Amino acid sequence: MACVVWHVPVNTTGTGSTTALRLFRMRDGRRCAIGFSSPEGLAALLGPEQAYTELGEAALRTLISPLGVDTLVFDPRLVAPPVGTPGAAASPTSTAHLQHR
């Protein structure tokens, strides 16, 4: 059985010597990792300059588990701001995005 490879966003230092997995938050505040089935899907949502690495699901789960993260989102499409308090007006300058953490 072939391993499915996911394109996972990462952050790198200016020198490129260190790479760190980029984590996000769900609308309810839980941390999550995301992966894309193609580099094009990743670039469409996070921009063409977003660095990424290729990982299988098992490797990704192994990396996030010690961080207390157990949620994976594959090929996210809907990206929305966090849910606000009832009755609170949305900021006119708010944009829809995954929260980087």
CYANA upper distance limits for C-alpha pairs under 8 A (distance plus 0.5 A):
  3 CYS  CA     56 GLY  CA      6.88
  4 VAL  CA     56 GLY  CA      6.32
  4 VAL  CA     57 GLU  CA      7.85
  5 VAL  CA     37 SER  CA      7.64
  5 VAL  CA     54 GLU  CA      6.52
  5 VAL  CA     55 LEU  CA      5.92
  5 VAL  CA     56 GLY  CA      5.23
  5 VAL  CA     57 GLU  CA      7.89
  6 TRP  CA     35 GLY  CA      5.81
  6 TRP  CA     36 PHE  CA      5.86
  6 TRP  CA     37 SER  CA      5.78
  6 TRP  CA     38 SER  CA      7.83
  6 TRP  CA     54 GLU  CA      5.98
  6 TRP  CA     55 LEU  CA      5.81
  6 TRP  CA     56 GLY  CA      6.38
  6 TRP  CA     57 GLU  CA      7.67
  7 HIS  CA     35 GLY  CA      5.85
  7 HIS  CA     36 PHE  CA      5.43
  7 HIS  CA     37 SER  CA      6.71
  7 HIS  CA     38 SER  CA      6.81
  7 HIS  CA     39 PRO  CA      6.74
  7 HIS  CA     42 LEU  CA      7.75
  7 HIS  CA     52 TYR  CA      6.53
  7 HIS  CA     53 THR  CA      6.19
  7 HIS  CA     54 GLU  CA      5.21
  7 HIS  CA     55 LEU  CA      7.11
  8 VAL  CA     21 LEU  CA      8.10
  8 VAL  CA     22 ARG  CA      8.42
  8 VAL  CA     34 ILE  CA      6.81
  8 VAL  CA     35 GLY  CA      5.07
  8 VAL  CA     36 PHE  CA      6.96
  8 VAL  CA     52 TYR  CA      5.66
  8 VAL  CA     53 THR  CA      5.84
  8 VAL  CA     54 GLU  CA      6.57
  8 VAL  CA     55 LEU  CA      7.35
  9 PRO  CA     21 LEU  CA      7.03
  9 PRO  CA     22 ARG  CA      6.08
  9 PRO  CA     34 ILE  CA      7.89
  9 PRO  CA     35 GLY  CA      7.67
  9 PRO  CA     42 LEU  CA      8.22
  9 PRO  CA     50 GLN  CA      7.19
  9 PRO  CA     51 ALA  CA      6.36
  9 PRO  CA     52 TYR  CA      4.70
  9 PRO  CA     53 THR  CA      7.04
 10 VAL  CA     19 THR  CA      6.90
 10 VAL  CA     20 ALA  CA      5.94
 10 VAL  CA     21 LEU  CA      4.96
 10 VAL  CA     22 ARG  CA      5.13
 10 VAL  CA     50 GLN  CA      8.07
 10 VAL  CA     51 ALA  CA      6.08
 10 VAL  CA     52 TYR  CA      5.53
 10 VAL  CA     53 THR  CA      7.25
 11 ASN  CA     19 THR  CA      6.16
 11 ASN  CA     20 ALA  CA      5.70
 11 ASN  CA     21 LEU  CA      6.86
 11 ASN  CA     22 ARG  CA      6.44
 11 ASN  CA     51 ALA  CA      7.04
 11 ASN  CA     52 TYR  CA      8.37
 12 THR  CA     16 GLY  CA      5.99
 12 THR  CA     17 SER  CA      7.79
 12 THR  CA     18 THR  CA      6.04
 12 THR  CA     19 THR  CA      4.92
 12 THR  CA     20 ALA  CA      6.85
 12 THR  CA     51 ALA  CA      7.99
 13 THR  CA     17 SER  CA      6.81
 13 THR  CA     18 THR  CA      6.02
 13 THR  CA     19 THR  CA      7.26
 22 ARG  CA     33 ALA  CA      7.70
 22 ARG  CA    100 HIS  CA      7.64
 22 ARG  CA    101 ARG  CA      7.86
 23 LEU  CA     31 ARG  CA      7.29
 23 LEU  CA     32 CYS  CA      6.39
 23 LEU  CA     33 ALA  CA      5.56
 23 LEU  CA     34 ILE  CA      7.89
 23 LEU  CA    100 HIS  CA      6.57
 23 LEU  CA    101 ARG  CA      6.11
 24 PHE  CA     31 ARG  CA      6.15
 24 PHE  CA     32 CYS  CA      5.79
 24 PHE  CA     33 ALA  CA      6.59
 24 PHE  CA     34 ILE  CA      8.06
 24 PHE  CA     98 LEU  CA      6.59
 24 PHE  CA     99 GLN  CA      5.78
 24 PHE  CA    100 HIS  CA      5.17
 24 PHE  CA    101 ARG  CA      5.99
 25 ARG  CA     29 GLY  CA      5.97
 25 ARG  CA     30 ARG  CA      5.91
 25 ARG  CA     31 ARG  CA      4.81
 25 ARG  CA     32 CYS  CA      6.10
 25 ARG  CA     98 LEU  CA      7.05
 25 ARG  CA     99 GLN  CA      5.92
 25 ARG  CA    100 HIS  CA      7.36
 25 ARG  CA    101 ARG  CA      7.57
 26 MET  CA     30 ARG  CA      5.77
 26 MET  CA     31 ARG  CA      6.68
 26 MET  CA     32 CYS  CA      7.10
 26 MET  CA     82 PRO  CA      8.27
 26 MET  CA     98 LEU  CA      8.00
 26 MET  CA     99 GLN  CA      8.33
 27 ARG  CA     80 ALA  CA      7.81
 27 ARG  CA     81 PRO  CA      7.35
 27 ARG  CA     82 PRO  CA      5.12
 27 ARG  CA     83 VAL  CA      6.71
 28 ASP  CA     82 PRO  CA      7.45
 28 ASP  CA     83 VAL  CA      7.72
 29 GLY  CA     82 PRO  CA      8.23
 31 ARG  CA     69 VAL  CA      6.47
 31 ARG  CA     71 THR  CA      7.60
 31 ARG  CA    101 ARG  CA      8.47
 32 CYS  CA     69 VAL  CA      6.50
 32 CYS  CA     70 ASP  CA      7.38
 32 CYS  CA     71 THR  CA      5.34
 32 CYS  CA     72 LEU  CA      6.11
 32 CYS  CA     73 VAL  CA      7.53
 33 ALA  CA     64 ILE  CA      8.02
 33 ALA  CA     69 VAL  CA      8.14
 33 ALA  CA     71 THR  CA      7.02
 33 ALA  CA     72 LEU  CA      5.52
 33 ALA  CA     73 VAL  CA      6.83
 34 ILE  CA     72 LEU  CA      6.13
 34 ILE  CA     73 VAL  CA      5.19
 34 ILE  CA     74 PHE  CA      6.10
 34 ILE  CA     75 ASP  CA      7.91
 34 ILE  CA     76 PRO  CA      7.92
 35 GLY  CA     42 LEU  CA      8.36
 35 GLY  CA     72 LEU  CA      8.09
 35 GLY  CA     73 VAL  CA      6.95
 35 GLY  CA     74 PHE  CA      5.32
 35 GLY  CA     75 ASP  CA      6.61
 35 GLY  CA     76 PRO  CA      8.47
 36 PHE  CA     41 GLY  CA      6.68
 36 PHE  CA     42 LEU  CA      6.26
 36 PHE  CA     74 PHE  CA      6.19
 36 PHE  CA     75 ASP  CA      5.15
 36 PHE  CA     76 PRO  CA      8.09
 37 SER  CA     41 GLY  CA      7.60
 37 SER  CA     74 PHE  CA      8.05
 37 SER  CA     75 ASP  CA      6.92
 38 SER  CA     42 LEU  CA      7.11
 39 PRO  CA     43 ALA  CA      6.66
 40 GLU  CA     44 ALA  CA      6.53
 41 GLY  CA     45 LEU  CA      7.00
 41 GLY  CA     75 ASP  CA      7.72
 42 LEU  CA     46 LEU  CA      6.35
 42 LEU  CA     47 GLY  CA      7.75
 42 LEU  CA     48 PRO  CA      8.45
 42 LEU  CA     50 GLN  CA      8.34
 42 LEU  CA     75 ASP  CA      8.48
 43 ALA  CA     47 GLY  CA      4.89
 43 ALA  CA     48 PRO  CA      5.00
 43 ALA  CA     49 GLU  CA      7.91
 43 ALA  CA     50 GLN  CA      7.22
 44 ALA  CA     48 PRO  CA      7.68
 45 LEU  CA     77 ARG  CA      8.24
 46 LEU  CA     50 GLN  CA      6.71
 55 LEU  CA     59 ALA  CA      6.61
 55 LEU  CA     60 LEU  CA      6.67
 56 GLY  CA     60 LEU  CA      6.78
 57 GLU  CA     61 ARG  CA      6.62
 58 ALA  CA     62 THR  CA      6.66
 59 ALA  CA     63 LEU  CA      6.82
 60 LEU  CA     64 ILE  CA      6.86
 61 ARG  CA     65 SER  CA      6.35
 61 ARG  CA     70 ASP  CA      7.79
 62 THR  CA     66 PRO  CA      8.08
 63 LEU  CA     67 LEU  CA      8.29
 64 ILE  CA     68 GLY  CA      7.25
 64 ILE  CA     69 VAL  CA      5.83
 64 ILE  CA     70 ASP  CA      7.44
 65 SER  CA     69 VAL  CA      5.97
 65 SER  CA     70 ASP  CA      6.71
 79 VAL  CA     96 ALA  CA      6.44
 79 VAL  CA     97 HIS  CA      5.89
 79 VAL  CA     98 LEU  CA      6.48
 80 ALA  CA     95 THR  CA      8.49
 80 ALA  CA     96 ALA  CA      5.05
 80 ALA  CA     97 HIS  CA      6.07
 80 ALA  CA     98 LEU  CA      7.30
 81 PRO  CA     94 SER  CA      8.28
 81 PRO  CA     95 THR  CA      7.48
 81 PRO  CA     96 ALA  CA      5.52
 81 PRO  CA     97 HIS  CA      6.52
 81 PRO  CA     98 LEU  CA      7.69
 81 PRO  CA     99 GLN  CA      8.48
 84 GLY  CA     88 ALA  CA      6.92
 84 GLY  CA     90 ALA  CA      8.29
 90 ALA  CA     94 SER  CA      7.67
